[in-house]
């Protein structure tokens, strides 16, 4: 799954640590998501969309490999 978390964070001039605090997860979790190593829960994905004031579909995108 691809995500635009890093891009959205940059638009808001927000650190990983601040996003982690706002979404109630660790900075390492934010880092792992940005690197594509961690797929967030539905709850976390919705929290992130709300923080960035966007639709969850703007943050996360399925790739062909996700359908296997």
Secondary structure, 3 states (H helix, E strand, C coil): CEECHHHHHHHCCCCHHHHHHHHCCCHHHHHHHHCCCCCCCHHHHHHHHHHCCCCHHHHEECCHHHHC
